[in-house]
Amino acid sequence: MSETREAKLERSTAETSVEVGIVLDGGPVSIDTGIPFFDHMLDQLGRHGGIGLEVKCEGDLAIDAHHTVEDVGLTLGEALQQALGDKKGVRRFSSMSVPLDEALVEVSLDLSGRPFLHYEIDFPGEKILGEPPFDPQLVEEFWRAFATTAKITLHISLVRGKNTHHIVEAGFKAVARCLHDAIKVESSTLPSTKGTL
């Protein structure tokens, strides 16, 4: 594990240009994706995760927010994976339920080295108001992209809830708190019987 667990990445395609900086042991949070609600969720991820996080994305929002949300997820996940390094000493596992008013979301996370997402949340069809509006279906695409490149196992399930904003935000906060716990260094050994993560 490097002394400072951090990474900076850039990803450019014909659809998006993404820059991500992450510092696992804390730092400023600055988010600008052109989608205010998504910015708010990523801000929750950084602040409640105790992670320094800088995200900037210029995407083809005139077409759809999908490319921006997915490509930020891909870049952020890869940055997390790089910042974790060899993962020696990390706690590795975490599980948490987080409420936001009537909504309750349960998250379990493993820095397993094996990408997997189980996403069990059904949203009402309405988009979240804003400019541009945010389609809550994109949340699953974000977490799938993130889990794939971060190489983590991630389970996100809705226990109860009615307000879409509350459900999405409780999910981001729950993942943030799980990350905060799982990336904590508590020993000098690798938490795996296989000798690798």
C-alpha positions in Angstrom: 0.0 0.0 0.0 1.3 3.4 -0.9 1.7 6.0 1.9 -0.9 8.2 0.3 -3.8 6.2 -1.2 -4.8 8.3 -4.1 -5.3 8.2 -7.9 -6.0 10.5 -10.7 -7.6 9.4 -14.0 -8.9 10.8 -17.2 -11.2 9.1 -19.7 -12.2 10.5 -23.0 -14.6 9.1 -25.6 -16.6 10.7 -28.4 -19.4 11.0 -25.8 -17.7 12.2 -22.6 -14.5 13.6 -21.1 -14.1 12.6 -17.5 -11.5 13.6 -14.9 -11.5 12.0 -11.5 -9.2 12.5 -8.5 -9.6 10.4 -5.3 -7.8 10.4 -2.0 -9.0 7.6 0.2 -7.9 9.1 3.5 -9.8 12.4 3.1 -9.6 15.7 1.3 -11.8 18.3 -0.5 -14.9 17.3 -2.5 -15.6 19.0 -5.8 -18.1 17.7 -8.3 -19.1 19.1 -11.7 -20.9 16.8 -14.2 -23.4 19.2 -15.6 -26.2 17.2 -13.9 -27.0 19.0 -10.5 -28.8 16.0 -8.9 -26.0 13.6 -9.9 -23.5 16.2 -8.5 -25.4 16.2 -5.2 -25.2 12.4 -5.0 -21.5 12.2 -5.8 -20.9 14.9 -3.1 -22.7 12.6 -0.6 -20.4 9.7 -1.7 -17.3 11.8 -1.0 -18.4 13.5 2.2 -20.0 10.5 3.9 -17.3 8.2 2.7 -14.6 10.5 4.2 -13.0 10.4 0.8 -11.3 13.3 -1.1 -13.1 13.4 -4.4 -12.9 15.6 -7.5 -15.0 14.8 -10.5 -15.3 16.8 -13.7 -17.2 15.6 -16.7 -18.3 17.2 -20.0 -20.8 14.9 -21.7 -23.3 14.9 -24.5 -26.2 15.9 -22.2 -28.1 17.3 -25.2 -28.6 13.7 -26.2 -29.0 12.0 -22.8 -27.4 11.8 -19.3 -26.7 8.1 -19.6 -23.2 8.4 -21.1 -22.2 11.0 -18.4 -23.5 8.9 -15.5 -22.1 5.6 -16.8 -18.7 7.0 -17.8 -18.2 8.8 -14.4 -19.0 5.4 -12.7 -16.4 3.6 -14.8 -13.7 6.2 -14.2 -14.5 6.6 -10.5 -14.5 2.8 -10.0 -11.1 2.5 -11.7 -9.7 5.3 -9.6 -10.8 3.6 -6.4 -9.3 0.3 -7.5 -5.9 2.1 -8.2 -6.0 4.1 -5.0 -6.5 0.9 -3.0 -3.3 -0.6 -4.3 -2.5 -4.0 -2.9 -5.3 -3.7 -0.3 -3.0 -4.9 2.6 -4.6 -4.3 5.9 -8.0 -3.0 4.7 -11.1 -4.1 6.6 -12.5 -5.3 3.3 -16.2 -6.0 4.2 -18.9 -3.7 5.3 -22.7 -3.7 5.6 -25.1 -1.0 6.6 -28.7 0.2 6.5 -29.2 3.9 6.0 -32.5 5.8 6.5 -33.6 9.0 4.9 -37.1 9.9 6.3 -39.4 7.1 5.0 -36.7 5.5 2.9 -34.4 2.7 4.1 -31.7 1.2 1.9 -29.4 -1.7 2.8 -25.9 -2.0 1.3 -23.3 -4.8 1.7 -19.9 -4.3 0.1 -16.7 -6.5 -0.3 -13.4 -5.2 -1.8 -13.3 -8.7 -3.3 -11.5 -8.2 -6.6 -14.5 -9.7 -8.2 -16.9 -7.3 -9.9 -20.6 -8.0 -9.0 -23.7 -5.9 -8.5 -27.0 -7.0 -7.1 -29.4 -4.1 -7.4 -32.9 -4.6 -5.9 -34.6 -1.2 -6.1 -37.7 -0.4 -8.1 -38.4 3.3 -8.7 -41.6 5.1 -9.7 -41.3 6.1 -13.4 -41.0 9.9 -12.7 -37.7 11.7 -13.3 -36.3 13.8 -10.5 -36.9 17.4 -11.3 -33.9 19.6 -12.1 -32.2 21.0 -15.2 -31.7 18.6 -16.8 -34.1 16.2 -15.0 -32.5 13.0 -13.6 -33.8 9.6 -14.6 -33.5 7.3 -11.5 -33.0 4.3 -13.7 -29.5 5.7 -14.3 -28.5 5.0 -10.7 -28.3 1.2 -11.4 -26.1 2.0 -14.5 -23.8 4.1 -12.3 -23.4 1.5 -9.6 -22.8 -1.3 -12.2 -20.1 0.7 -13.9 -18.5 1.6 -10.6 -18.6 -2.0 -9.2 -17.1 -3.4 -12.5 -14.0 -1.2 -12.7 -13.6 -1.0 -8.9 -13.7 -4.8 -8.9 -15.9 -4.9 -5.8 -19.0 -6.9 -4.8 -21.9 -4.6 -4.1 -25.4 -5.4 -3.0 -27.9 -2.6 -2.8 -31.5 -3.3 -1.7 -34.5 -1.2 -0.8 -36.1 -2.1 2.5 -38.8 0.5 2.2 -39.5 3.9 0.7 -41.7 6.0 -1.5 -39.9 9.2 -2.4 -37.5 8.6 -5.2 -35.0 11.3 -4.2 -34.9 9.8 -0.7 -34.3 6.3 -2.0 -31.5 7.3 -4.3 -29.8 9.5 -1.7 -30.1 6.8 1.1 -28.4 4.4 -1.3 -25.5 6.8 -2.0 -25.0 7.5 1.7 -25.1 3.8 2.5 -22.5 2.9 -0.1 -20.4 5.9 1.1 -20.5 4.7 4.7 -19.7 1.1 3.7 -16.7 2.3 1.7 -15.6 4.4 4.6 -15.5 1.2 6.8 -14.2 -1.2 4.2 -11.2 0.8 3.0 -10.0 1.5 6.6 -6.6 0.1 7.3 -6.6 -2.0 10.5 -3.7 -4.4 10.1 -0.6 -5.1 7.9 -1.9 -8.3 6.4 -4.1 -9.0 3.4 -7.7 -10.0 4.4 -7.8 -13.0 2.1 -7.0 -16.7 2.4 -6.1 -16.7 -1.3 -3.3 -14.3 -0.7 -4.7 -11.8 -3.3 -7.7 -9.5 -3.7 
